Amino acid sequence: MHVADTSGSETHARIDAALDELREGEKAWASSTLSQRSALIARVRDLTVEHAAEWVAAAASIKGLDPASSLVGEEWMSGPYAFAGGAATLARTLSELDRGVSPLADVTFGTAPGDRTTVQVLPHGVFDHLLLSGFSAQVWLKPGIAADTARRTAGLAQLNPKATKGVGVVLGAGNIMSIAPLDTLYELIANNRVVALKLNPITDPMLPVLTKVLAPLIEIGAVRILTGGPETGGYLVAHDHVDHVHMTGSSITHDAIVFGTGESGAARKAAGQPLLTKPITSELGGVSPTIVLPGEWSRADIEFQAEHVATQRLHNSGYNCVASQVLVLSSEWKQRDEFVTAVRDAMAAAPKRRAYYPGSDGRVESAVDSYPGAQRLDGGRVLIDNLNPGEETALLNTEYFAPVLGIVELPYSGERFFTEATTTVNEKFIGTLGVNVLAHPRTIDSFGARFDELLAELRYGAIAVNAWTALAFLSPAATWGAFPGHTIDDVQSGIGIVHNAFLIDGAERTVVRGPFRPSPRSLVNRELSISPKPPWFVSNRTAATTGRLLTAFAGRPSWAKLPAIFASALRG
């Protein structure tokens, strides 16, 4: 069921009715078994694949993408592929819990510095080994949590499924189309709350397909979808029938919801007197860095990693909460200028697209106003380089949420550079959602155990080594969210986590790793990876076809589907 935005009292009446229906639906949800819940989520997965083309068409229309463009692959990968994979993994987790088996019964545990236990969530099964060869993801637990404890507590609220926790509001994102439905599933399963999903107005054209995809949950009264603007959202989150709020957006929007707007809102925040007194969790982005460790790179390495950086910035035209905004380089790296030139060329050569997200052009101009020497590239992109010490403050503390990339330099090399870069991104950057580290395998080897010790010092919810942190978003069982410890009065990248389809308790962060080179160069250089250029690269020519094939695979994995996927990926 969908509740439309109208005006005034009529809007309030419709929201009241939806919340009343959810309170009744909570009873039906509480009476459902784990087996029944697994079947419902599996049906959601099937409907996602069935309606995937409609999903992608709606998303491409919102973003002004040519249906024939390879960029449509972004909508396949970050849309129905991500959601179908998340639903499939949650359904499997519920099935295991129904059989009395821990979702972590067959995972590989490891250790990390600081008395941390790690849980390998990727690869998980033979198909992951083949489709994401050379990529891995480990969830690092908070210090002191042992593997036996993790096995016993995995399942979260589904360990006591009849103990439901009321009605949760999910305020959906306006940039990535799987965020709102994924957050809805997490609220419903991990927290055992029925959900009022309020779409971001940008994504209202997604309403018909999301209604079809979420139909099994709507029919039993566990989900209602609402549309409307700030007034609708404000009435909804303040409603007496709402027990919890989860939102994706900016820290500015978070503070408006929690404290109110204008001078009075600022005063309430300063006084610690929120308007919203119910619990709120959030995913809010920030300024994401990419640290490049100096080493001896081949020309092919430089060009590939330049395309990698361009992807980290320009995927979805830069409208990603974890888009890389700042390259942290060593001024002593002999190949520094060569790499920066390659990055500039890769950004300029990336496919052009419309600036669909509201306010983008203004944020670009704001960056140029702050840095008049910035280079304007084709497609409305901006590269900020050659900063003097002290000039980087705006760059490190303003999430531009636009195709703007800046470069800061540190006058060190070797381990000293990585140590100082870690301190810099921890202490001077706003936000803790994600950080990327690019390094030649020989450089990583030269650090020995110190490399992972420095990773442990990075205070970020997702860390990617020779990968992009967006892989943590795409991996269903990985956790997604800010580094723990933020509060409503200093929220930065948010509070809490989502995704986490193994329902792990006590997660601190996810660390993903990838191959430094694509196949076949990876094999020639003795990296154990057969992965070609990843389909999420903005320069991948067959991303749309590969994304469509992967979505079908996520719904029904089959050996028979692999040859077509491999053929498309290799052509990319």
C-alpha positions as CSV (number, residue, x, y, z in Angstrom):
1,M,0.0,0.0,0.0
2,H,1.2,3.5,-0.9
3,V,0.2,6.7,0.9
4,A,0.4,9.7,-1.4
5,D,1.3,13.2,-0.4
6,T,-1.7,15.6,-0.6
7,S,-2.0,18.6,1.7
8,G,-2.6,19.5,5.3
9,S,-5.1,17.5,7.3
10,E,-5.7,15.0,4.4
11,T,-2.0,14.1,4.4
12,H,-2.0,13.7,8.2
13,A,-5.1,11.5,8.0
14,R,-3.4,9.3,5.4
15,I,-0.2,8.9,7.5
16,D,-2.4,8.2,10.6
17,A,-4.1,5.4,8.6
18,A,-0.9,4.0,7.4
19,L,0.6,3.9,10.9
20,D,-2.6,2.3,12.3
21,E,-2.3,-0.4,9.6
22,L,1.3,-1.0,10.6
23,R,0.4,-1.4,14.2
24,E,-2.0,-4.1,13.2
25,G,0.5,-5.5,10.8
26,E,3.0,-5.8,13.6
27,K,0.8,-8.4,15.2
28,A,0.8,-10.4,12.0
29,W,4.6,-10.0,11.7
30,A,5.0,-11.2,15.3
31,S,2.9,-14.3,14.7
32,S,4.9,-15.3,11.6
33,T,7.6,-18.0,11.9
34,L,11.2,-17.7,10.8
35,S,10.4,-20.0,7.9
36,Q,7.6,-17.8,6.8
37,R,9.7,-14.7,7.0
38,S,12.4,-16.4,5.0
39,A,9.9,-17.3,2.3
40,L,8.6,-13.7,2.2
41,I,12.1,-12.2,1.8
42,A,12.9,-14.9,-0.9
43,R,9.7,-13.8,-2.7
44,V,10.9,-10.2,-2.5
45,R,14.2,-11.3,-4.1
46,D,12.3,-13.1,-7.0
47,L,10.1,-10.0,-7.6
48,T,13.2,-7.8,-7.7
49,V,14.6,-9.8,-10.5
50,E,11.3,-10.1,-12.3
51,H,10.8,-6.3,-12.3
52,A,14.5,-5.4,-12.6
53,A,14.2,-3.9,-16.1
54,E,11.4,-1.6,-14.9
55,W,13.5,-0.7,-11.8
56,V,16.5,0.3,-14.0
57,A,14.4,2.2,-16.5
58,A,12.9,4.3,-13.8
59,A,16.3,5.0,-12.2
60,A,17.8,5.9,-15.6
61,S,14.9,8.3,-16.3
62,I,15.4,10.0,-12.9
63,K,19.1,10.5,-13.7
64,G,18.7,11.4,-17.4
65,L,20.8,8.5,-18.7
66,D,20.6,7.3,-22.3
67,P,19.1,3.8,-22.1
68,A,21.8,2.7,-24.5
69,S,24.6,4.1,-22.3
70,S,27.1,1.8,-20.5
71,L,26.4,4.1,-17.5
72,V,23.1,2.3,-17.1
73,G,25.2,-0.5,-15.6
74,E,25.5,1.6,-12.5
75,E,21.8,1.4,-12.0
76,W,21.8,-2.4,-12.5
77,M,24.7,-2.9,-10.1
78,S,23.6,-0.5,-7.4
79,G,19.9,-1.1,-7.8
80,P,18.3,-4.5,-8.3
81,Y,21.6,-6.5,-8.2
82,A,22.5,-5.0,-4.8
83,F,18.9,-5.5,-3.5
84,A,18.4,-9.0,-4.8
85,G,21.7,-10.1,-3.3
86,G,20.8,-8.5,0.1
87,A,17.4,-10.2,0.1
88,A,18.8,-13.5,-0.9
89,T,21.3,-13.5,1.9
90,L,18.8,-12.4,4.5
91,A,16.4,-15.2,3.4
92,R,19.2,-17.7,3.8
93,T,20.1,-16.3,7.2
94,L,16.5,-16.6,8.4
95,S,16.3,-20.1,7.1
96,E,19.5,-21.0,9.0
97,L,18.1,-19.5,12.2
98,D,14.9,-21.5,11.7
99,R,17.0,-24.7,11.7
100,G,18.7,-23.6,14.8
101,V,22.0,-22.9,13.0
102,S,24.0,-19.8,13.5
103,P,24.4,-17.6,10.4
104,L,28.1,-17.7,11.2
105,A,28.4,-21.5,11.5
106,D,30.4,-22.0,8.4
107,V,32.3,-18.7,8.0
108,T,36.0,-18.3,8.3
109,F,37.1,-16.3,11.4
110,G,40.5,-14.6,11.7
111,T,42.2,-12.0,13.8
112,A,43.2,-8.3,13.4
113,P,45.3,-6.0,15.5
114,G,43.9,-4.7,18.8
115,D,42.4,-8.0,20.0
116,R,39.9,-8.0,17.1
117,T,38.2,-11.0,15.6
118,T,37.4,-10.9,11.9
119,V,34.5,-12.6,10.0
120,Q,35.0,-13.3,6.3
121,V,31.8,-12.3,4.5
122,L,33.3,-12.3,1.0
123,P,33.9,-14.7,-0.7
124,H,31.2,-16.8,0.8
125,G,30.8,-19.8,-1.5
126,V,32.3,-20.9,-4.8
127,F,30.4,-18.4,-7.0
128,D,31.9,-15.5,-5.1
129,H,35.3,-16.9,-5.7
130,L,34.6,-17.0,-9.4
131,L,32.6,-13.8,-9.9
132,L,34.7,-11.6,-7.6
133,S,38.0,-13.4,-7.9
134,G,40.7,-11.7,-5.8
135,F,38.3,-9.5,-3.8
136,S,37.5,-10.1,-0.2
137,A,35.6,-8.5,2.7
138,Q,36.0,-9.1,6.4
139,V,33.8,-7.7,9.1
140,W,36.1,-6.6,12.0
141,L,34.4,-7.0,15.4
142,K,34.9,-4.6,18.2
143,P,37.9,-5.4,20.4
144,G,37.5,-8.3,22.8
145,I,34.6,-10.1,21.0
146,A,35.5,-13.8,20.4
147,A,34.4,-16.0,17.6
148,D,32.2,-18.2,19.9
149,T,30.4,-15.1,21.1
150,A,29.9,-13.9,17.5
151,R,28.4,-17.2,16.5
152,R,26.1,-17.2,19.5
153,T,24.8,-13.7,19.1
154,A,24.4,-13.6,15.3
155,G,20.8,-13.2,14.4
156,L,20.1,-10.0,16.4
157,A,16.4,-9.5,16.9
158,Q,15.5,-12.6,15.0
159,L,16.9,-14.7,17.9
160,N,13.6,-13.8,19.6
161,P,11.3,-13.2,16.6
162,K,8.0,-12.8,18.4
163,A,9.4,-9.8,20.4
164,T,8.7,-7.1,17.9
165,K,9.8,-3.5,18.5
166,G,7.0,-1.3,17.1
167,V,7.0,0.9,14.0
168,G,10.2,2.2,12.4
169,V,10.4,5.0,9.9
170,V,12.9,4.8,7.1
171,L,13.6,8.1,5.3
172,G,15.0,7.0,1.9
173,A,18.0,8.3,0.0
174,G,17.7,10.2,-3.2
175,N,20.8,9.0,-5.0
176,I,21.1,5.1,-5.0
177,M,17.9,3.3,-5.6
178,S,18.6,0.2,-3.5
179,I,19.3,2.2,-0.3
180,A,15.7,2.7,0.8
181,P,14.5,-0.9,0.2
182,L,17.7,-2.3,1.8
183,D,17.2,-0.1,4.8
184,T,13.6,-1.2,5.0
185,L,14.7,-4.9,5.1
186,Y,17.3,-4.2,7.8
187,E,14.8,-2.4,10.0
188,L,12.3,-5.2,9.6
189,I,14.7,-8.1,10.1
190,A,17.6,-6.9,12.2
191,N,15.5,-4.8,14.4
192,N,12.1,-6.6,14.1
193,R,10.2,-3.4,13.5
194,V,7.5,-2.9,10.8
195,V,8.4,-0.1,8.5
196,A,6.9,3.1,7.1
197,L,9.2,3.8,4.2
198,K,9.1,7.5,3.2
199,L,10.7,8.0,-0.3
200,N,12.9,10.9,-1.1
201,P,11.0,13.1,-3.6
202,I,13.7,12.6,-6.1
203,T,13.0,8.9,-6.2
204,D,9.1,9.2,-6.4
205,P,9.2,7.6,-9.9
206,M,10.5,4.5,-8.3
207,L,7.2,4.1,-6.4
208,P,5.4,1.7,-8.8
209,V,8.3,-0.8,-9.1
210,L,9.1,-0.7,-5.4
211,T,5.4,-1.3,-4.6
212,K,5.6,-4.4,-6.8
213,V,8.9,-5.6,-5.3
214,L,7.9,-5.1,-1.7
215,A,4.4,-6.5,-2.3
216,P,4.8,-9.6,0.0
217,L,5.7,-7.4,2.9
218,I,3.0,-4.8,2.1
219,E,0.3,-7.5,1.9
220,I,0.9,-8.8,5.4
221,G,1.0,-5.2,6.8
222,A,4.7,-5.1,7.6
223,V,5.6,-2.2,5.2
224,R,3.9,0.9,4.0
225,I,5.4,3.3,1.4
226,L,4.8,7.0,1.6
227,T,5.7,10.0,-0.6
228,G,5.8,13.7,0.0
229,G,8.1,16.5,1.0
230,P,9.6,17.8,4.3
231,E,6.2,18.5,5.9
232,T,5.2,14.8,5.4
233,G,8.4,13.6,6.8
234,G,8.2,16.0,9.8
235,Y,4.7,14.9,10.7
236,L,5.7,11.2,10.2
237,V,8.8,11.1,12.4
238,A,7.1,13.1,15.2
239,H,4.1,10.8,15.3
240,D,3.3,9.0,18.6
241,H,2.9,5.7,16.8
242,V,6.5,5.8,15.5
243,D,9.2,4.2,17.7
244,H,12.4,4.7,15.8
245,V,13.7,6.7,12.8
246,H,16.4,5.7,10.3
247,M,17.6,8.2,7.7
248,T,20.1,8.5,4.8
249,G,21.2,12.0,3.8
250,S,23.4,14.7,5.1
251,S,24.3,15.8,8.6
252,I,22.4,19.1,7.9
253,T,19.2,17.1,7.2
254,H,19.8,15.0,10.3
255,D,20.2,18.1,12.5
256,A,17.0,19.6,11.0
257,I,15.1,16.5,11.9
258,V,16.6,16.1,15.4
259,F,16.9,19.7,16.5
260,G,14.9,21.8,14.0
261,T,16.1,24.5,11.6
262,G,17.4,28.0,11.8
263,E,18.7,29.8,14.8
264,S,16.3,28.0,17.1
265,G,17.5,24.6,15.9
266,A,21.1,25.7,16.4
267,A,20.3,26.8,19.9
268,R,18.6,23.5,20.7
269,K,21.6,21.6,19.4
270,A,24.0,23.7,21.5
271,A,21.9,23.2,24.6
272,G,21.5,19.4,23.9
273,Q,17.7,19.7,23.7
274,P,16.5,17.7,20.7
275,L,13.0,18.1,19.3
276,L,13.1,14.4,18.3
277,T,13.2,12.4,21.5
278,K,12.9,8.9,19.9
279,P,16.0,6.9,18.8
280,I,17.5,7.7,15.4
281,T,20.1,5.9,13.3
282,S,21.6,7.3,10.2
283,E,24.0,7.1,7.3
284,L,25.2,10.5,6.3
285,G,28.3,10.5,4.1
286,G,31.3,12.8,4.7
287,V,34.5,13.7,2.9
288,S,36.0,10.3,1.9
289,P,39.8,10.1,1.3
290,T,41.9,7.9,-1.0
291,I,45.4,7.4,0.4
292,V,47.9,6.5,-2.3
293,L,51.1,4.9,-0.9
294,P,54.2,5.7,-2.9
295,G,55.9,2.9,-4.8
296,E,57.3,1.9,-8.2
297,W,54.3,1.5,-10.5
298,S,54.3,0.6,-14.2
299,R,52.6,2.8,-16.7
300,A,49.7,0.3,-16.9
301,D,49.4,0.4,-13.1
302,I,49.1,4.2,-13.2
303,E,46.5,4.2,-15.9
304,F,44.4,1.5,-14.2
305,Q,44.5,3.1,-10.8
306,A,43.7,6.5,-12.3
307,E,40.6,5.0,-13.8
308,H,39.9,3.6,-10.4
309,V,40.1,7.0,-8.7
310,A,38.0,8.5,-11.4
311,T,35.4,5.9,-10.7
312,Q,35.5,6.5,-7.0
313,R,34.7,10.2,-7.7
314,L,32.5,10.1,-10.8
315,H,30.3,7.0,-10.3
316,N,26.7,8.3,-10.2
317,S,28.3,11.7,-11.2
318,G,29.7,11.9,-7.7
319,Y,26.4,11.7,-5.9
320,N,27.5,9.0,-3.5
321,C,27.9,9.3,0.2
322,V,31.2,7.4,-0.1
323,A,32.6,9.0,-3.3
324,S,36.2,9.8,-2.9
325,Q,36.7,13.6,-2.6
326,V,40.4,13.9,-1.7
327,L,43.5,12.1,-2.9
328,V,46.2,12.0,-0.2
329,L,49.6,11.8,-1.9
330,S,53.2,11.9,-1.0
331,S,55.0,15.0,-2.3
332,E,58.2,12.8,-2.4
333,W,56.7,10.2,-4.7
334,K,58.7,10.3,-7.9
335,Q,55.6,9.4,-9.9
336,R,53.3,11.9,-8.3
337,D,53.0,14.2,-11.3
338,E,52.5,11.3,-13.7
339,F,49.7,9.9,-11.6
340,V,47.9,13.2,-11.2
341,T,48.0,13.8,-14.9
342,A,46.5,10.3,-15.5
343,V,43.8,11.0,-13.0
344,R,43.0,14.3,-14.6
345,D,42.8,12.6,-18.0
346,A,40.6,9.8,-16.7
347,M,38.2,12.2,-15.2
348,A,38.0,14.2,-18.4
349,A,37.5,11.1,-20.5
350,A,34.8,9.5,-18.4
351,P,31.3,9.4,-20.0
352,K,29.4,12.7,-19.7
353,R,26.1,12.8,-17.9
354,R,23.5,15.2,-16.6
355,A,23.9,16.8,-13.2
356,Y,20.5,15.5,-11.9
357,Y,21.0,15.9,-8.2
358,P,19.5,19.2,-6.8
359,G,22.1,21.8,-6.0
360,S,25.0,20.1,-7.8
361,D,26.0,23.0,-9.9
362,G,25.9,25.4,-7.0
363,R,28.2,23.1,-5.0
364,V,30.7,22.9,-7.9
365,E,30.8,26.7,-8.0
366,S,31.2,26.8,-4.3
367,A,34.3,24.6,-4.6
368,V,35.7,26.8,-7.4
369,D,35.0,30.0,-5.3
370,S,37.0,28.4,-2.5
371,Y,39.8,27.4,-4.9
372,P,40.1,29.8,-7.8
373,G,43.0,27.9,-9.2
374,A,41.0,24.7,-9.6
375,Q,41.0,23.1,-13.1
376,R,37.7,22.8,-14.8
377,L,37.5,19.6,-16.8
378,D,35.0,18.4,-19.5
379,G,31.6,17.5,-18.2
380,G,31.5,20.0,-15.3
381,R,34.2,18.3,-13.4
382,V,36.7,20.0,-11.1
383,L,40.2,19.0,-10.0
384,I,41.8,21.0,-7.1
385,D,45.6,20.7,-7.0
386,N,48.7,22.5,-5.9
387,L,47.4,23.7,-2.6
388,N,49.6,25.5,-0.1
389,P,49.7,24.3,3.5
390,G,46.6,25.5,5.3
391,E,44.5,26.0,2.2
392,E,42.8,22.5,2.4
393,T,40.4,23.3,5.2
394,A,37.3,23.8,3.1
395,L,38.1,20.7,0.9
396,L,38.4,18.4,4.0
397,N,35.3,19.7,5.8
398,T,32.8,20.2,3.0
399,E,31.1,17.3,1.4
400,Y,30.6,18.7,-2.1
401,F,28.4,15.8,-3.3
402,A,29.4,16.7,-6.8
403,P,32.1,15.9,-9.4
404,V,34.9,17.7,-7.4
405,L,38.2,16.0,-6.6
406,G,41.0,17.6,-4.6
407,I,44.6,16.6,-3.8
408,V,46.5,17.2,-0.6
409,E,50.2,16.3,-0.1
410,L,52.2,15.2,2.8
411,P,56.1,15.6,2.8
412,Y,56.9,12.0,3.8
413,S,57.5,8.6,2.2
414,G,57.4,5.0,3.3
415,E,55.9,4.0,6.6
416,R,56.1,7.6,7.8
417,F,53.8,8.7,5.0
418,F,51.2,6.1,5.8
419,T,51.4,6.9,9.5
420,E,51.0,10.7,8.9
421,A,48.2,10.1,6.3
422,T,46.3,8.0,8.8
423,T,46.5,10.8,11.4
424,T,45.5,13.4,8.8
425,V,42.4,11.5,7.6
426,N,41.4,10.7,11.2
427,E,41.8,14.2,12.6
428,K,41.3,16.7,9.8
429,F,38.5,15.1,7.6
430,I,34.8,15.4,8.3
431,G,33.1,12.0,8.4
432,T,34.0,8.4,9.0
433,L,32.1,6.4,6.4
434,G,34.8,5.2,4.1
435,V,38.5,5.4,3.3
436,N,40.4,3.9,0.4
437,V,44.1,2.8,0.3
438,L,45.9,2.2,-3.0
439,A,49.3,0.4,-2.8
440,H,51.5,-1.8,-4.9
441,P,51.6,-5.3,-3.5
442,R,55.4,-4.9,-2.9
443,T,54.7,-1.8,-0.9
444,I,52.2,-3.7,1.3
445,D,54.6,-6.6,1.7
446,S,57.3,-4.2,2.8
447,F,55.2,-3.0,5.8
448,G,54.7,-6.5,7.2
449,A,52.3,-6.6,10.2
450,R,52.5,-2.8,10.4
451,F,50.2,-2.5,7.4
452,D,47.2,-4.0,9.2
453,E,48.1,-2.2,12.4
454,L,47.7,1.1,10.5
455,L,44.4,-0.1,8.9
456,A,43.2,-0.7,12.5
457,E,44.1,2.9,13.4
458,L,41.9,4.3,10.6
459,R,38.6,5.3,12.2
460,Y,36.3,4.5,9.4
461,G,33.3,2.2,9.0
462,A,34.6,0.8,5.7
463,I,38.2,0.5,4.6
464,A,39.1,-0.6,1.0
465,V,42.6,-1.7,0.1
466,N,43.1,-1.6,-3.7
467,A,39.4,-1.5,-4.0
468,W,36.6,1.1,-3.6
469,T,34.6,1.1,-0.3
470,A,31.5,0.9,-2.4
471,L,32.3,-2.9,-2.6
472,A,31.3,-3.0,1.1
473,F,28.0,-1.5,0.1
474,L,27.5,-4.1,-2.6
475,S,28.5,-7.1,-0.4
476,P,25.3,-8.2,1.3
477,A,26.8,-9.5,4.5
478,A,29.3,-6.7,4.9
479,T,28.3,-3.9,7.3
480,W,27.6,-0.4,6.1
481,G,27.8,2.7,8.3
482,A,30.0,5.1,10.1
483,F,32.7,4.2,12.5
484,P,31.1,3.6,15.9
485,G,30.9,6.4,18.5
486,H,29.1,9.3,16.9
487,T,26.2,11.0,18.8
488,I,23.3,13.1,17.7
489,D,25.1,16.3,18.6
490,D,28.3,15.3,16.6
491,V,26.8,12.9,14.1
492,Q,29.3,13.2,11.2
493,S,28.7,10.1,9.1
494,G,25.9,8.8,11.2
495,I,25.0,6.3,13.9
496,G,24.5,2.6,13.5
497,I,24.9,0.1,10.6
498,V,22.8,-1.4,7.9
499,H,23.0,-4.3,5.4
500,N,24.9,-6.9,7.6
501,A,22.8,-9.8,6.2
502,F,24.4,-12.3,8.5
503,L,23.0,-10.2,11.3
504,I,26.4,-9.9,13.1
505,D,26.3,-8.4,16.6
506,G,29.2,-6.2,17.7
507,A,30.6,-5.2,14.3
508,E,33.1,-2.3,14.2
509,R,33.9,-2.0,10.5
510,T,34.3,-3.8,7.2
511,V,37.6,-4.1,5.4
512,V,37.5,-5.0,1.7
513,R,40.5,-5.8,-0.4
514,G,41.0,-6.2,-4.1
515,P,43.7,-6.9,-6.7
516,F,46.1,-4.1,-7.6
517,R,45.8,-5.0,-11.3
518,P,43.1,-6.5,-13.5
519,S,43.5,-9.9,-15.3
520,P,45.5,-10.9,-17.1
521,R,48.2,-8.6,-15.7
522,S,47.3,-9.8,-12.2
523,L,48.1,-13.3,-13.1
524,V,51.3,-12.3,-14.9
525,N,52.4,-10.5,-11.7
526,R,51.4,-13.5,-9.5
527,E,48.2,-12.0,-8.0
528,L,45.6,-14.7,-7.4
529,S,42.8,-13.0,-9.4
530,I,41.1,-13.6,-12.7
531,S,38.9,-10.5,-12.4
532,P,39.1,-8.1,-15.4
533,K,38.2,-4.4,-15.1
534,P,35.3,-4.3,-12.5
535,P,31.9,-3.6,-13.9
536,W,31.4,-0.6,-11.6
537,F,34.3,1.3,-13.3
538,V,32.9,4.3,-15.2
539,S,35.1,3.3,-18.1
540,N,33.7,-0.2,-18.4
541,R,32.1,-0.5,-21.9
542,T,29.8,-3.5,-21.1
543,A,28.7,-2.5,-17.6
544,A,25.0,-2.5,-18.5
545,T,25.1,-6.0,-20.0
546,T,27.2,-7.4,-17.2
547,G,25.0,-5.7,-14.5
548,R,21.8,-7.2,-16.1
549,L,23.3,-10.7,-16.2
550,L,24.6,-10.4,-12.6
551,T,21.1,-9.3,-11.4
552,A,19.6,-12.4,-13.0
553,F,22.3,-14.5,-11.3
554,A,21.7,-12.9,-7.9
555,G,18.1,-14.1,-8.1
556,R,18.8,-17.7,-9.2
557,P,22.6,-18.6,-9.1
558,S,23.4,-21.2,-11.7
559,W,26.6,-22.6,-13.3
560,A,24.8,-22.2,-16.7
561,K,24.7,-18.4,-16.3
562,L,28.4,-18.0,-15.7
563,P,29.7,-18.1,-19.3
564,A,27.7,-15.2,-20.5
565,I,28.7,-13.2,-17.4
566,F,32.4,-13.9,-18.0
567,A,32.1,-13.1,-21.7
568,S,30.5,-9.7,-21.0
569,A,33.0,-8.9,-18.2
570,L,36.0,-9.6,-20.4
571,R,34.6,-7.4,-23.2
572,G,34.3,-4.6,-20.7
